[in-house]
Amino acid sequence: MSRRSLRPAAAVAVAWLAVACLDISSPVTGISAITTVLLPTPSVVVKDILRDTLGEPARLVVHAFGPNGDQLPDADITVRYFAIDSTHRLHVDSITGAASGDSLSPFAKVVARVTPVDGKGTIQTLQVPLPIVPKPDSASKADSLISFPFDPTTLDTLGSGVLSPALDVKVLGGTADTTIQSYIVSYKIVRMPAPKIAGEPTVKIFDKTGNDSTIAVTSASGIASRQLRVRLSAIPDVLRGPPATDTVVVRVRVLFHGQPLPVAPSDSFKLVLRPKFP
């Protein structure tokens, strides 16, 4: 299957895209692969409906691909969605993919079945977690000022010598003891050192899988985490030796219904960047 043909689906799914390819002996005709159920956000807030990252109502989606790798039109497939939830608190409209949550259900999942309109057979997607979580009302993080010594001699662009301490954010609902899993926290660099060449970022936001990513999802303990990665090829020469220092400011946002929630003690991390040597 062509990687190019999957780009539109990847754009919709953000970080939650997966593709299931059929065995060549599959009885399903006209479909060579399908995505998993694509989630606009990775959870449903209790007593609410499924929404996108801007707080607008959204639905589950599945894309299918033909033998040539092109995405099939929606008119060529029939998709049915199902909740997998022993508590029966997650509700999914099987035809539209709209979802809602009655009460908390941390282990709820969704699945879909895809059938070609003019063919035969049915293929089922992988199960995807879609927990029902408490309503978030705030977030917290560590003190805003962080020391970030980096090693200007490192040769590994993903090595620990160019990675900052963790920028952890905890999403809360009601009390400090109520943490929210599977919730989106966004990070944005609002200040960084000037680069050698205009337009080249000197630092980037980095996730644990080795990718540059500004979007994090909270863990089971309600914590989202990112780090900064120094791009040694872009930093100015003055930052390669002591006693030079500079600062990076990273702003975090947690939204509910499209509105930012308060972050204590502030919504920004300030990292003091300075070179060090092993």
C-alpha positions as CSV (number, residue, x, y, z in Angstrom):
1,M,0.0,0.0,0.0
2,S,1.3,3.5,-0.9
3,R,2.3,5.6,2.1
4,R,1.1,8.6,0.2
5,S,-2.5,7.3,0.2
6,L,-2.5,7.1,4.0
7,R,-1.6,10.8,4.6
8,P,-5.2,12.1,4.6
9,A,-6.2,9.5,7.2
10,A,-3.1,10.3,9.3
11,A,-4.1,14.0,9.3
12,V,-7.5,13.1,10.7
13,A,-6.3,10.7,13.3
14,V,-3.5,12.8,14.6
15,A,-1.6,10.5,17.0
16,W,-4.1,7.7,17.2
17,L,-3.8,6.2,13.6
18,A,-3.2,2.6,13.0
19,V,-3.8,0.5,9.9
20,A,-4.9,-3.1,9.7
21,C,-3.9,-4.9,6.4
22,L,-5.9,-7.9,5.2
23,D,-4.4,-11.2,4.4
24,I,-4.4,-11.9,0.6
25,S,-6.7,-14.8,1.2
26,S,-9.3,-12.6,3.0
27,P,-12.9,-13.2,1.8
28,V,-13.5,-9.4,1.9
29,T,-13.6,-8.1,-1.7
30,G,-12.4,-4.7,-2.8
31,I,-10.7,-3.7,0.5
32,S,-7.0,-4.2,1.1
33,A,-6.7,-2.3,4.4
34,I,-8.6,-0.3,7.0
35,T,-7.6,2.1,9.7
36,T,-8.6,1.5,13.3
37,V,-11.4,3.6,14.7
38,L,-10.0,7.1,14.5
39,L,-10.7,9.2,17.6
40,P,-11.0,13.0,17.5
41,T,-9.9,13.0,21.1
42,P,-8.8,10.0,23.2
43,S,-11.6,10.1,25.8
44,V,-15.2,11.2,26.5
45,V,-15.9,13.5,29.5
46,V,-18.6,12.1,31.8
47,K,-22.2,13.3,30.9
48,D,-20.9,14.7,27.7
49,I,-20.5,13.8,24.0
50,L,-17.4,13.0,22.0
51,R,-15.7,16.2,20.9
52,D,-12.7,17.3,18.9
53,T,-9.7,19.2,20.2
54,L,-11.5,22.5,19.8
55,G,-14.5,21.3,21.8
56,E,-16.8,20.8,18.9
57,P,-19.0,17.7,18.6
58,A,-17.2,15.0,16.6
59,R,-17.7,11.4,15.6
60,L,-15.7,8.2,15.2
61,V,-14.3,7.5,11.8
62,V,-12.9,4.6,9.9
63,H,-11.2,4.7,6.5
64,A,-10.8,1.8,4.0
65,F,-8.3,1.4,1.2
66,G,-8.6,-0.4,-2.1
67,P,-6.2,-2.8,-3.8
68,N,-4.3,0.1,-5.4
69,G,-3.8,1.8,-2.0
70,D,-6.3,4.7,-2.6
71,Q,-8.8,5.6,0.0
72,L,-12.3,4.3,-0.8
73,P,-15.2,6.7,-0.9
74,D,-17.6,6.5,2.0
75,A,-20.3,5.5,-0.4
76,D,-18.4,2.3,-1.3
77,I,-18.3,0.9,2.3
78,T,-20.7,0.4,5.2
79,V,-19.2,1.0,8.6
80,R,-20.9,0.0,11.9
81,Y,-19.5,1.2,15.3
82,F,-19.8,-0.6,18.6
83,A,-19.0,0.1,22.3
84,I,-17.1,-2.5,24.2
85,D,-17.9,-1.6,27.8
86,S,-19.0,-4.1,30.5
87,T,-20.4,-1.2,32.5
88,H,-22.7,-0.2,29.6
89,R,-21.8,3.5,30.3
90,L,-20.3,4.3,26.9
91,H,-22.9,4.7,24.2
92,V,-22.1,4.7,20.5
93,D,-24.5,5.3,17.6
94,S,-23.6,2.3,15.4
95,I,-24.4,4.2,12.1
96,T,-23.1,7.8,12.8
97,G,-20.3,7.0,15.2
98,A,-21.5,9.6,17.7
99,A,-20.5,8.7,21.2
100,S,-21.4,9.8,24.8
101,G,-20.8,8.8,28.3
102,D,-23.2,8.3,31.2
103,S,-20.8,7.9,34.0
104,L,-17.1,7.0,34.6
105,S,-15.8,4.0,32.7
106,P,-12.0,4.0,32.5
107,F,-11.7,0.8,30.5
108,A,-14.3,1.4,27.8
109,K,-13.3,0.7,24.2
110,V,-14.8,1.0,20.7
111,V,-14.6,-1.2,17.6
112,A,-16.0,-1.0,14.1
113,R,-16.9,-3.5,11.3
114,V,-16.4,-2.6,7.6
115,T,-18.3,-4.2,4.7
116,P,-17.9,-3.3,1.0
117,V,-21.2,-2.1,-0.5
118,D,-20.7,-4.0,-3.8
119,G,-18.7,-6.9,-2.5
120,K,-18.7,-9.6,0.2
121,G,-17.3,-10.2,3.6
122,T,-16.7,-8.0,6.7
123,I,-13.5,-6.9,8.4
124,Q,-13.4,-5.8,12.0
125,T,-11.0,-3.1,13.3
126,L,-8.8,-3.4,16.3
127,Q,-10.3,-2.4,19.6
128,V,-9.4,1.2,20.6
129,P,-9.6,2.6,24.2
130,L,-12.2,5.3,24.6
131,P,-12.6,5.8,28.4
132,I,-15.2,8.0,30.0
133,V,-13.3,10.4,32.3
134,P,-14.1,13.0,35.0
135,K,-14.8,16.5,33.9
136,P,-11.5,18.4,34.0
137,D,-11.4,21.9,35.7
138,S,-7.7,22.7,36.1
139,A,-4.1,21.6,35.7
140,S,-1.0,21.8,37.7
141,K,2.7,21.6,37.1
142,A,6.1,22.0,38.8
143,D,7.7,25.4,39.4
144,S,8.1,27.3,36.2
145,L,11.9,27.9,36.3
146,I,13.9,24.9,35.2
147,S,17.7,24.6,34.7
148,F,18.5,23.0,31.4
149,P,22.2,22.3,31.0
150,F,23.0,20.7,27.6
151,D,26.1,19.0,26.2
152,P,27.2,20.9,23.1
153,T,29.7,18.0,22.2
154,T,27.1,15.2,21.9
155,L,26.9,13.5,18.5
156,D,23.5,11.9,19.1
157,T,20.7,14.2,18.2
158,L,18.3,12.3,20.4
159,G,20.8,11.6,23.2
160,S,20.2,12.6,26.8
161,G,22.8,15.4,26.5
162,V,20.4,17.5,24.4
163,L,17.2,16.7,26.2
164,S,15.7,18.8,28.9
165,P,14.1,17.7,32.2
166,A,10.5,16.5,31.8
167,L,7.8,19.1,31.4
168,D,5.1,17.4,33.3
169,V,1.5,18.6,33.5
170,K,-1.2,17.0,35.6
171,V,-4.9,17.4,34.6
172,L,-7.3,17.6,37.5
173,G,-11.0,17.4,38.1
174,G,-12.6,18.8,41.2
175,T,-9.9,18.0,43.7
176,A,-6.1,17.3,43.7
177,D,-6.9,13.6,44.1
178,T,-9.0,13.4,40.9
179,T,-6.7,13.0,38.0
180,I,-7.9,12.8,34.4
181,Q,-6.5,10.1,32.1
182,S,-6.4,10.1,28.3
183,Y,-6.7,13.9,28.1
184,I,-4.9,16.2,25.7
185,V,-2.3,18.7,26.8
186,S,-0.7,21.0,24.2
187,Y,2.8,22.5,24.4
188,K,4.0,25.5,22.4
189,I,7.4,27.2,22.3
190,V,6.8,30.9,22.6
191,R,10.5,31.9,23.0
192,M,13.8,30.2,22.0
193,P,17.4,31.3,21.3
194,A,17.9,33.0,18.0
195,P,19.2,30.5,15.4
196,K,22.3,30.7,13.2
197,I,20.0,30.7,10.1
198,A,16.7,32.6,10.2
199,G,13.7,30.2,10.4
200,E,15.6,27.3,11.8
201,P,14.3,26.3,15.3
202,T,17.0,26.0,17.9
203,V,14.8,23.7,20.2
204,K,11.9,21.4,19.6
205,I,9.4,19.6,21.7
206,F,10.1,15.9,22.0
207,D,8.1,12.8,23.1
208,K,9.4,9.5,24.5
209,T,8.9,7.7,21.2
210,G,11.6,9.8,19.5
211,N,9.3,12.2,17.6
212,D,8.9,15.9,17.7
213,S,5.4,16.4,19.0
214,T,3.6,19.3,20.7
215,I,0.5,17.2,21.7
216,A,0.6,14.9,24.7
217,V,-2.0,12.6,26.3
218,T,-2.2,12.1,30.0
219,S,-1.3,8.7,31.4
220,A,-3.4,6.6,33.8
221,S,-2.1,8.9,36.6
222,G,-3.3,12.0,34.8
223,I,0.2,13.3,33.8
224,A,1.2,14.5,30.3
225,S,4.9,14.9,29.6
226,R,7.2,16.3,27.0
227,Q,10.9,17.4,26.8
228,L,12.8,19.9,24.8
229,R,15.5,18.8,22.4
230,V,18.3,21.2,21.5
231,R,19.2,21.3,17.8
232,L,22.9,21.7,18.0
233,S,23.1,22.4,14.3
234,A,21.0,25.5,14.8
235,I,22.1,27.1,18.0
236,P,24.4,30.1,17.8
237,D,28.1,29.6,18.5
238,V,27.9,31.8,21.5
239,L,25.8,29.2,23.3
240,R,28.5,26.5,22.8
241,G,30.6,27.6,25.7
242,P,30.3,29.0,29.2
243,P,29.3,31.4,30.7
244,A,26.7,32.0,28.0
245,T,23.0,31.4,28.8
246,D,19.7,31.8,27.1
247,T,16.0,31.0,27.9
248,V,13.3,28.9,26.4
249,V,9.6,29.5,27.3
250,V,7.1,26.8,26.7
251,R,3.4,27.5,27.2
252,V,0.9,24.7,28.0
253,R,-2.8,24.6,27.4
254,V,-5.6,22.3,28.5
255,L,-9.0,22.9,26.9
256,F,-12.5,22.0,27.9
257,H,-15.2,22.8,25.4
258,G,-12.6,24.9,23.6
259,Q,-11.8,27.1,26.6
260,P,-8.5,27.0,28.4
261,L,-8.4,25.7,32.0
262,P,-6.3,27.4,34.7
263,V,-2.8,26.0,35.1
264,A,-1.1,26.4,38.5
265,P,1.2,28.0,39.3
266,S,1.4,29.4,35.8
267,D,0.8,28.2,32.2
268,S,4.4,28.4,31.1
269,F,7.8,26.7,31.8
270,K,10.9,28.9,31.6
271,L,14.0,26.9,31.0
272,V,17.5,28.4,31.5
273,L,19.6,27.0,28.7
274,R,23.4,26.8,29.3
275,P,26.2,24.6,27.9
276,K,27.9,22.1,30.0
277,F,30.7,19.6,29.2
278,P,31.0,16.0,30.4
